Amino acid sequence: METAFNPYVLHVMIVSLYYVILTSSWNVIAGMTGFATYSHAAFAALGAYASAYFSLHLGFPLALSIPLATLSGALFGGFLGKLCLRLSGTYLALLTLSFSELLRLVLTNEDQITRGSLGLRVAELFPGESSEPLTQKIRTLALFGVVVIVLLTLIARLRKSRLGLHLRAILSDELAARSLGVRTERLRILGFAGSSAIASLGGALFGHYLGLITPEMGGLPQMFLILAMTIWGGIGTFFGPVAGAILLEVLSEALRGFGQAHVLIYAVLILVVYRFRPQGLFGGRS
């Protein structure tokens, strides 16, 4: 029991749930429609900085700034989706990668608002418990747990709904789906907006949990980690992104005892799964 409520263990669990939010929401757009975007980590950073702006500069409470940050992510995501209406494959990847890098550069250079690479101090989720880090982490874990449960419930219902059927039709053959009356352009924008909103929500919560946000939160290494977790678990499946996020985060922490060699071991283990089970650990399952 003492080990389970160790602050470090709780921190790893919180980080794991943060990545579950990002991988599961990215899987909605990439796994269900086939539009592999590379801007998801950028939207997490956007959510964190947007919530920081609303709370620090406008004086809004976190109960209002975090939902507004989520809405900001939805609006920017819908706008990006509209820009990408005629793009797919390599061109879609390049545009979303460019958006991610552009946002990172803006956050880095607008130091009067974001303090650039120095990082921006923000209010913590439960500031009243700052003197009791264990209590703070338990409450944060409970909050992230509720968000993950709600998110997975919505995704499960989406997969069984008519909307989910239309999204998978786009994955199978977008042209055929359009010929059958599926409004593919509208669904693409809706998918971008919803997926980006969830990423922004996760980023806002995580930023306020850490109390410090930096532009690297939306950097390409974070995006590639989200991809690795999703594909390792099984892209397009329900459980795959969840398992991939938790297992790879726990594995990363467990290997830190090997010093600098832990990065190499981590990479080799990922490649082994890709080699012998390219569909992911949960590939082929619902």
Sequence and secondary structure as in RCSB ss.txt:
>XXXX:A:sequence
METAFNPYVLHVMIVSLYYVILTSSWNVIAGMTGFATYSHAAFAALGAYASAYFSLHLGFPLALSIPLATLSGAL
FGGFLGKLCLRLSGTYLALLTLSFSELLRLVLTNEDQITRGSLGLRVAELFPGESSEPLTQKIRTLALFGVVVIV
LLTLIARLRKSRLGLHLRAILSDELAARSLGVRTERLRILGFAGSSAIASLGGALFGHYLGLITPEMGGLPQMFL
ILAMTIWGGIGTFFGPVAGAILLEVLSEALRGFGQAHVLIYAVLILVVYRFRPQGLFGGRS
>XXXX:A:secstr
 TTTT HHHHHHHHHHHHHHHHHHHHHHHHHHH    S HHHHHHHHHHHHHHHHHTS   HHHHHHHHHHHHHH
HHHHHHHHTTT  HHHHHHHHHHHHHHHHHHHHH HHHH GGG EE   SSGGGTT HHHHHHHHHHHHHHHHHH
HHHHHHHHHHSHHHHHHHHHHH HHHHHHTT  HHHHHHHHHHHHHHHHHHHHHHHHHHHSEE GGGGSHHHHHH
HHHHHHHH TTSSSHHHHHHHHHHHHHHHGGGGTTHHHHHHHHHHHHHHHH TT TTTT  
